Amino acid sequence: MSRWHDVARATGLLGPDGTVAATIFAEMTALANHTGAVNLGQGFPDVEGPDHVKDAAVAALREGPNQYAPGAGVPELCEAVAAHQKRHYGLAVDPTSEVLVTVGATEAIAASILALAGPGDEVLTLEPFYDSYAATIALTGATHRTVALRPSEAGFHLDPGDVAAAFTERTRVLLLNSPHNPTGTVLSREELTLLAEQAIAHDVTVVTDEVYEHLTYGAEHVPVATLPGMAERTLTISSAGKTLSFTGWKVGWLHGPAELVTAVRTVKQFLTYVGPGALQKAVAHALADDDGRTAAYVSDLRDSLRERRDFLLGALRDVGFAPFVPEGTYFLVADAAPLGFDDAVALCREMPERAGVVAIPITAFCTAGSELSRTLRSWVRFTYVKSPAVLERAAAGLQRLRG
Ligand SMILES: *Cc1c(COP(=O)(O)O)cnc(C)c1O
C-alpha cells in the first residue's frame, strides 16, 4: 500500500472496506453550504485582520523585490520572531541560525516531523489532536501514540500515570499543542513539567504548536521551551494566522537549537522552498510592533473573543449542553449527552437541518476506536470566532434542539 493510503487511514478518509470517504470536515462544510447553516465547524474569523498590517503588505508588494525570499525567511521577520520571544518569554533566540520562516504553522509541523521521525519511531501527541498531526505522522511512516486529555469537572487534564506510560524507548518526538485545539485547554506549568521530565528522561525532541499563544483568557501560556533543560530539545512553532486574523496568509515560523532548525530547513526547502516575501515583511512589521498597534489589536481581539466565548457558552447551556469553559483558542467543546444525544456524529449530521448550525464531533480529533473517543462520543466542538450577529443566529437556531 502506498503512503497516501496510510494518510487516508490515519485521517479517517479510508474506510475499512477500502473506499475513500469525505472527512467529517469536508462533509460538514458541504452541509453548511447546502443548508445555509451557520458554520461553527471551521475556525476562521469572519472579519479581516488589522489595516496597519495589510498596509505594510501592500507597501512591500509595491516596493519589491517580488522574487524568491531567502531560504530561512526575510531577515526582518527572523529578527522580529527572536525579539518577540525575548520580549514575551525571556527566550534568547539567534535570528540568523535559530529561526525558520514557514508556510504557516502547518508546514512547520510537517517539515519538523518529516525531519525527525521515520519508520520504527513513535511520535507522541495529546489526544484529542489537531487533524494535521495524524496525517503528517502517517507520511513519515512513524507510529502515532497519544496521551489523553481527560474530561473532568475541572476541565481537560493530563493524568501523571498516563504520561509516564505514554513514553517508550521508541518515542522520538513529542508533538505538543497548548493552548489546545480542540478543547481550549491551556496546559499548566505542572502538566508541562510532567511532559518535560519524561522528554528529558527518554531523550525526546519536543515540537510544540503554540499558534494560540496570545489568545488566552486569564490562564498563563507557558512555552515549554522556557522550562529547565527544554530550550535545547524544543522546536517552538507559531504563526500569524490566529494572532493577527490573517489565516489566509499562511505565514508561520519555528525556532529552536541551530542543529534542529537546520534539519527542518533541509526538508522544508524541498516542500515549498519559501513563502511570499511581501507577506513575511508585513508580519515582521506587525510582530516588531514599534508603535504598539499590534499589541492593542491583540488585546482587543482577546477581549472580544472572551465575550463571544461567554455568549456561546450561555446559549449552549440554555438548551441543555454541558460545555467546558475554554481558557484559550477559537474553540469550545460541549457534551450533548444531557440533551439526550449520545452520538455527536449523528447530532452533527442532524444539526444543520434542525438548528441551522454546523459543528464538528470531537471524535474527529481522536484515534479511531480509542478509549478516549468512546468517552468523548457525545462531545461537539464549536468555534466562536464569528461576528456577534452570526453567533446570535446560531443561538436562536440551537433553541430548536430543545426536547
Ligand atoms: C490553525 C491551526 C494551525 C495551522 O496554522 P497555519 O499557520 O494556518 O498553518 C496549526 N495548529 C493548530 C492547533 C491550529 O489550530
Ligand as a Chemical Component Dictionary entry (heavy atoms), coordinates in Angstrom:
data_LIG
# 
_chem_comp.id                   LIG 
_chem_comp.type                 NON-POLYMER 
_chem_comp.pdbx_formal_charge   0 
_chem_comp.three_letter_code    LIG 
# 
loop_
_chem_comp_atom.comp_id 
_chem_comp_atom.atom_id 
_chem_comp_atom.alt_atom_id 
_chem_comp_atom.type_symbol 
_chem_comp_atom.charge 
_chem_comp_atom.model_Cartn_x 
_chem_comp_atom.model_Cartn_y 
_chem_comp_atom.model_Cartn_z 
_chem_comp_atom.pdbx_ordinal 
LIG C1 C1 C 0 -4.998 26.734 12.741 1  
LIG C2 C2 C 0 -4.011 25.819 13.380 2  
LIG C3 C3 C 0 -2.785 25.523 12.742 3  
LIG C4 C4 C 0 -2.471 25.984 11.337 4  
LIG O1 O1 O 0 -1.811 27.184 11.291 5  
LIG P1 P1 P 0 -1.410 27.828 9.878  6  
LIG O2 O2 O 0 -0.488 28.911 10.252 7  
LIG O3 O3 O 0 -2.686 28.290 9.242  8  
LIG O4 O4 O 0 -0.782 26.755 9.055  9  
LIG C5 C5 C 0 -1.887 24.710 13.399 10 
LIG N1 N1 N 0 -2.161 24.207 14.611 11 
LIG C6 C6 C 0 -3.324 24.453 15.249 12 
LIG C7 C7 C 0 -3.570 23.852 16.590 13 
LIG C8 C8 C 0 -4.294 25.258 14.642 14 
LIG O5 O5 O 0 -5.468 25.457 15.243 15 
# 
loop_
_chem_comp_bond.comp_id 
_chem_comp_bond.atom_id_1 
_chem_comp_bond.atom_id_2 
_chem_comp_bond.value_order 
_chem_comp_bond.pdbx_ordinal 
LIG C1 C2 SING 1  
LIG C2 C3 SING 2  
LIG C2 C8 DOUB 3  
LIG C3 C4 SING 4  
LIG C3 C5 DOUB 5  
LIG C4 O1 SING 6  
LIG O1 P1 SING 7  
LIG P1 O2 DOUB 8  
LIG P1 O3 SING 9  
LIG P1 O4 SING 10 
LIG C5 N1 SING 11 
LIG N1 C6 DOUB 12 
LIG C6 C7 SING 13 
LIG C6 C8 SING 14 
LIG C8 O5 SING 15 
# 
